[in-house]
Amino acid sequence: MALDRLDALESRVKDLVKLIHELKKKNVALEEDLKTMRQRFADQNDSNRRWERERIDIKTRIEKVLGEIELLECFEERKEVAID
């Protein structure tokens, strides 16, 4: 009877050791995934900042061109009034 209990205990310990080993392997894999995801996130943030700077630059340039067009329109309106 004592041997049966010892066998059961030994079996449980072996199962626990196996489970711990599997969990450690999964943990390593998850840590690698997390590291990869953090790097991708950092890269994406860098990319987003570049896009935002480019968007602001384009917006500024468009506003400048629109301002120049408005000046031309004002100049043309004055010219038409002067001719009349």
C-alpha positions in Angstrom: 0.0 0.0 0.0 2.8 2.4 0.8 4.5 1.5 -2.4 1.3 2.4 -4.3 1.2 5.8 -2.7 4.9 6.3 -3.5 4.3 5.3 -7.1 1.3 7.7 -7.4 3.4 10.5 -5.8 6.3 9.7 -8.2 3.9 9.8 -11.2 2.5 13.2 -10.0 6.0 14.6 -9.6 7.0 13.4 -13.1 3.9 15.0 -14.5 4.6 18.2 -12.7 8.2 18.2 -13.9 7.0 17.7 -17.5 4.4 20.4 -17.1 7.0 22.8 -15.7 9.3 22.0 -18.6 6.6 22.7 -21.2 5.6 25.9 -19.4 9.2 27.1 -19.5 9.4 26.4 -23.2 6.2 28.3 -23.8 7.4 31.2 -21.7 10.6 31.4 -23.7 8.6 31.4 -26.9 6.2 34.1 -25.5 9.1 36.3 -24.4 10.6 36.1 -28.0 7.2 37.0 -29.4 6.9 39.9 -27.0 10.3 41.1 -28.0 9.4 40.9 -31.7 6.1 42.7 -31.1 7.8 45.4 -29.1 10.3 46.0 -31.9 7.5 46.0 -34.5 5.6 48.5 -32.4 8.7 50.7 -32.1 9.3 50.5 -35.8 5.6 51.3 -36.5 5.8 54.3 -34.2 8.9 55.6 -36.1 7.1 55.1 -39.4 4.0 56.9 -38.0 6.2 59.9 -36.9 7.8 60.0 -40.4 4.3 60.0 -42.0 3.1 62.7 -39.7 6.1 64.9 -40.4 5.6 64.4 -44.1 1.9 65.1 -43.8 2.6 68.4 -42.0 5.2 69.3 -44.6 2.8 68.6 -47.5 0.0 70.6 -45.7 2.4 73.5 -45.2 3.5 73.4 -48.8 -0.1 73.3 -50.1 -1.1 76.2 -47.9 1.8 78.2 -49.3 0.8 77.4 -52.8 -2.8 78.3 -52.1 -1.6 81.6 -50.5 0.3 82.4 -53.7 -2.7 81.6 -55.8 -4.8 83.9 -53.7 -2.3 86.6 -54.2 -2.4 86.1 -58.0 -6.2 86.2 -57.9 -6.1 89.5 -55.9 -3.6 90.9 -58.5 -5.8 89.8 -61.4 -8.9 91.4 -59.7 -7.0 94.7 -59.3 -5.9 94.5 -62.9 -9.5 94.1 -64.1 -10.7 97.0 -62.0 -7.9 99.2 -63.3 -8.8 98.4 -66.9 -12.5 99.2 -66.4 
